[in-house]
Amino acid sequence: MITYEGIHHVSLVIRDLKRSKTFYTEVLGLKELERPPFDFEGAWFAVAEGGQQLHLIVHEGQTLRDGKIDSRDGHLALRVSSYEGTRKWLEEKGIPCDARPHAKAGFPQIYILDPDCNIIELNADVYDG
C-alpha cells in the first residue's frame, strides 16, 4: 500500500520563460525558488506552505489548447483564501476569467489561462462576495 503525504509539485510546459515568470510572480503572486542547474530552461515556485511547488518547463512544442478556457481540460487548481478578492485582483490585472461563484463543484471557482494557455483554476472554500 502507498501512503501519500501530499502533492510535491505540478509541472507545466511553457514557451517563453521571462513572460511566464512575470505572470506567475506578478499576477499569481508566487515566490520563485532556487532551481537545480538542469540542461533546460525552467523555473520553480512555492505554492502555499508545506513544500508544494509549481515547476515550469520550457518546451518549444504546442499545447493542446487553443486559447479558450475549458474547465474539463487538464488544469492546475490552487486554493485561495478569498474568492472575491482573487476575482477583483484578476480584473485589475486585466486577466480574462471564467468566474463561477456558485459552481456545481460545491465551492466557488475561477478559471484563467496562463500565457501559454495552461488552464489554472483558483478556488475558495466559500463564496465571500
C-alpha positions as CSV (number, residue, x, y, z in Angstrom):
1,M,0.0,0.0,0.0
2,I,1.2,3.5,-0.8
3,T,0.8,6.2,1.9
4,Y,0.7,9.7,0.4
5,E,1.9,12.9,2.2
6,G,0.6,15.3,-0.4
7,I,1.4,16.7,-3.8
8,H,5.1,17.7,-4.1
9,H,4.8,19.6,-7.4
10,V,3.0,20.0,-10.7
11,S,4.8,20.8,-13.9
12,L,3.5,22.9,-16.7
13,V,5.0,23.3,-20.2
14,I,5.7,26.9,-21.3
15,R,7.4,28.5,-24.3
16,D,8.7,31.9,-23.0
17,L,10.4,31.8,-19.6
18,K,10.5,35.5,-19.0
19,R,6.8,36.0,-19.9
20,S,5.7,33.1,-17.7
21,K,7.9,34.1,-14.7
22,T,6.3,37.6,-14.9
23,F,2.8,36.1,-14.9
24,Y,3.4,33.6,-12.1
25,T,5.1,36.2,-9.8
26,E,3.2,39.4,-10.7
27,V,-0.3,38.1,-11.4
28,L,-0.5,35.0,-9.2
29,G,2.0,36.2,-6.6
30,L,4.0,33.0,-6.3
31,K,7.5,33.1,-4.9
32,E,10.3,31.8,-7.2
33,L,12.5,29.1,-5.7
34,E,16.1,28.2,-6.5
35,R,16.2,25.6,-9.2
36,P,18.9,23.0,-9.9
37,P,21.1,23.6,-13.0
38,F,19.3,21.4,-15.4
39,D,20.2,21.4,-19.1
40,F,16.9,23.0,-20.0
41,E,15.3,26.3,-19.0
42,G,12.5,26.5,-16.4
43,A,11.5,27.9,-13.1
44,W,10.2,26.6,-9.7
45,F,7.7,28.3,-7.5
46,A,6.5,27.8,-3.9
47,V,2.7,27.3,-3.6
48,A,1.5,27.9,0.0
49,E,3.0,26.2,3.0
50,G,4.1,22.6,3.2
51,G,6.6,22.4,0.3
52,Q,4.1,22.3,-2.6
53,Q,5.6,23.5,-5.8
54,L,4.9,24.5,-9.3
55,H,7.6,23.7,-11.9
56,L,7.6,25.4,-15.3
57,I,9.5,23.7,-18.1
58,V,10.4,25.5,-21.3
59,H,9.4,23.3,-24.3
60,E,9.0,24.5,-27.9
61,G,6.1,22.2,-28.7
62,Q,2.5,23.2,-28.9
63,T,-0.1,22.7,-26.1
64,L,-3.4,21.1,-26.9
65,R,-5.3,24.3,-26.0
66,D,-6.5,27.0,-28.4
67,G,-6.8,29.9,-26.0
68,K,-10.3,29.1,-24.8
69,I,-11.0,28.3,-21.1
70,D,-12.3,24.8,-20.9
71,S,-12.7,23.6,-17.3
72,R,-12.9,20.0,-18.4
73,D,-9.4,20.1,-19.9
74,G,-6.4,19.2,-17.7
75,H,-5.6,22.0,-15.3
76,L,-3.8,23.1,-12.1
77,A,-6.1,24.0,-9.2
78,L,-4.9,26.3,-6.4
79,R,-7.0,27.1,-3.3
80,V,-7.2,30.8,-2.5
81,S,-8.3,32.4,0.8
82,S,-10.7,34.9,-0.8
83,Y,-12.8,34.2,-3.9
84,E,-13.9,37.8,-4.4
85,G,-10.5,39.3,-3.5
86,T,-8.9,37.0,-6.1
87,R,-11.6,37.8,-8.8
88,K,-11.1,41.6,-8.2
89,W,-7.3,41.2,-8.4
90,L,-7.5,39.4,-11.7
91,E,-9.9,42.1,-13.0
92,E,-7.4,44.8,-12.0
93,K,-4.6,43.0,-13.8
94,G,-6.8,42.6,-17.0
95,I,-6.8,38.8,-16.8
96,P,-9.9,37.3,-18.6
97,C,-11.6,34.7,-16.4
98,D,-14.5,32.3,-16.2
99,A,-15.8,33.2,-12.7
100,R,-18.2,30.6,-11.1
101,P,-19.2,31.9,-7.6
102,H,-21.9,29.2,-7.2
103,A,-20.2,26.3,-9.1
104,K,-21.7,22.9,-9.2
105,A,-18.5,21.6,-7.6
106,G,-19.8,22.9,-4.2
107,F,-17.1,25.6,-3.9
108,P,-16.5,28.9,-5.9
109,Q,-14.2,28.6,-8.9
110,I,-12.3,31.0,-11.2
111,Y,-10.7,29.7,-14.4
112,I,-7.9,31.6,-16.1
113,L,-5.2,30.9,-18.7
114,D,-1.5,31.5,-18.3
115,P,0.4,33.0,-21.3
116,D,0.8,29.5,-22.8
117,C,-2.9,28.6,-22.5
118,N,-2.3,26.3,-19.5
119,I,-5.6,26.3,-17.5
120,I,-5.5,27.4,-13.9
121,E,-8.4,27.0,-11.5
122,L,-8.4,29.3,-8.5
123,N,-11.0,28.1,-5.9
124,A,-12.0,29.0,-2.4
125,D,-13.7,27.2,0.4
126,V,-16.7,29.5,0.4
127,Y,-18.1,32.4,-1.7
128,D,-17.3,35.7,0.0
129,G,-18.8,38.1,-2.4
